[in-house]
Amino acid sequence: MQNWLRKNPHVRTIRVAAADLNGQPRGKRIPSRFADKVTTEGTRFPFSVLNLDIWGEDIDDSPLVFDSGDRDGVLKPTERGFLPMPWLETPSALLPIWMFHEDGRPYEGDPRHALRAVLDRFKARGLTPVCAVELEFFLIDDSGRNLQVPISPRSGKRRKAAETLSIRALDQFDNFFTDLYDACEEMDIPADTAISEAGLGQFEINMMHCDDALRAADDAWLFKMLVKGLARRHGFAASFMAKPYQDYAGSGLHTHFSVLDQNGKNVFDNGGPEGTDLMKNAVAGCLAAMAGSALVFAPHLNSYDRLVPGNHAPTGVSWAYENRTSSIRIPSGSNAARRIEHRVSGGDVNPYLMLAAVLGAAITGIEDAATPPPPVTGNAYEADLPQIPATWDAAIDAFETDPHVARIFAPELIRNLVLTKRQEVHYMQELTPEERVIIYLDTV
């Protein structure tokens, strides 16, 4: 890491940042000439900083604040090392960090450690998940009272229509997407295909499959930061909020995953389209934990505007082969690439918690040799299915008490997230719909 800075003497400042429970980067700005100390010794800030609400405020009744003296944790660099920050004017670098106790134990309230703990369960069985995420986001002109599609730099026009898989829509913002892909190259983020989506000014970029789920979560977290920062340089906003426009589809963050054994074989592949029993065990685990984990997949008040029937987001707990109305889809294609697509999450999630919830449920199903119900056929919205919680309050209550969640996340993280969301529920009730949009637009 120190060599990186020596090879990049133009870098004037660094940021050290960890993801809090809402996925917000929390950390410090440091002159680059003092960076060596951070790389060797880490840095410190209170445990409570990873448990702030969406406004960045302390949680009123959190035991991490006054009851414990607001003690410091020790934050150390992750294996990602320094990364350029192409969205800033000043040459700068980001050093991702995660939190530990003074004695070196991982802090269980850190969302990155939550994912690491799940991956340890796969490793204990000689298994490795291979993940890819699809990130949907909106480009938005937020300069007036109402959100709208930005004016195209190429045509000078504002297209107020959905343009699903439109090459024209991509070309209207060609400079932005060119800069975005160049920035992903600089940051070593494996951005693949871009498409225009069904919402106003909505786009999706897929990440390449990765056999390191921590890195996949890092990529998603960094990508969200990059897209939002780079859009501002281009004169408009970008947002991963679940539902900025009531009359159009919201943004999801779909996850595809398979699992490799120690010989590198996909354990979901049985040579046919139906997949192995182990794949079905993982499906069963995902279904069992889905309702309890809804708070992870839909963490904000606005998230529940997306989870409505017939709106390209699942509402029932189901699985199916090649069926996008179900919450779990088994895509068709090469048998060797047999995988599970988890379709519940909105674009507004914390990627670390989301992957921990998805993969944690899958490994629980594998450990238990669980059996799923029959796959649905046809329109899953019209089927009689168990339902994903439809309100924020119901999702918070389910997350707090669900036994499947308790097998995935540490008690401290469950407590902290519940306290955070209950505080947000309280203060969101005091805001107008317009004020809620303002806070979510830039944060999630």
C-alpha positions, 0 to 999 in steps of 0.5 A: 500500500505504501508503494502505491502512494510512492508510485502515485506522487500526484495524489494529494489527499486520501480518504479512509472509509468504512461502510456503516449499516446504511452503506454510507462511507464513514471516515476521515480525510488525511494529507497523503504525506501522513498516510504511512501511519494509517497503512501500518497502524490503522485509525480509530473512531467510535464503534457508534459511527458504524451505527448512525442513522441515515442523517448521520445522527447517533442512535438515541438509545444505542448502548454504543454511545453514552452507556459505554462512553462512546468507545473507539474501535480500531479500523484497519485497511482491507485487502483492497488497498488504495483506490483512485477517486476519479469523481473528485477534482483534486487527485485523491485516493480512497483506502477502504477500512473495517473495524476491530476491537482493541484485542484484534477481534472483528467488530460484529457490528461491521457489515463487512465482517458480517459477510466475512463470517458467512463466507467462513461457513462456506469455507468450512465446507470446502465451498466458494460462492461465485457472485455477480450483481446487477446495479440499477440506478437513475440519472436525475435532474434535481435542480428544481422542485420536481425530479426529472430526467436530465437534459441530454448533453448531445441533443439538448432535449429531455426525454420523458419516457421509459426507454427499455434497452434503448441504444439511443438512451445510452448514447444520449449520455455517452460522455458520462458512460465513457467516463464511468467505464474509464473510472471503473478501469482505474478503480479495478471495478469489473463493470460489464454490460450497460443497458437502459431500463424501464424507468425515467433516466434509469440504467443498469450496469452488471458486474462480472462474476467474482469468486470472492464475495467480499470483493464483489460487495466492495465493488458494488459499494465502490461503484455506487459511490463512483456513480453518484460522485461522477454524475455530479461532475457531469451536472446532474444527480445519480441515485440508487433509491428504490423508487424515485418516480411513482409511475415507473418501475424502481431500481433493483440490485439482483444477485446471481450466485453459484457455488464451487467445490474444492476442485472448482466444479459448480455444485449446482450443475447436474448436467441438466436444466433442473440443477442439483439437490444442493442447489435446491437446498440453497433455494430452500434456505433463501426462501426460508430467510426471505421474509425475515431478511426483508429489512436488509433487502428493503432498508428504507421507507421508500423501498416499500414503494417498489415492492408492489405487485406487477411492478417488476419487483417480487412480492411473494416468497417463491422460486421458479425456472426462468421466470422474472415474476418470482423472487428466486429465479433459476436462469436458463443457459449453460448447465455448467453456469447453473446459478441462482438469481435472488431478485428481492433487493432494491438498489438502495441496499448495503451490499455487504448486508445484502450478500451476507443475507443471501449467501447466509440463507443459502449456506443455512439451507445447504447445512440443513439439507432443506427442501424447497416447495415446488417451483411456481409457473406462470405469473407469481403475482397471482399465486397464493404465496407467503408474502414478503413484508409490505411495510417498513415496520413489519420488516423491522419486527420480522428482522428482530425476531426471525430465527433464520436471521439469527443464524446469519447475523450476530446479535449485536448487528441485529440489535444495532440495525433494528435500533437504527431503523426504528429511529429512522421510522420516527423521524421520517414521519415528521417529514413531507414526501418531498423532504424524504426524497431529498434525503434518500436521493443523495444517500442511498 
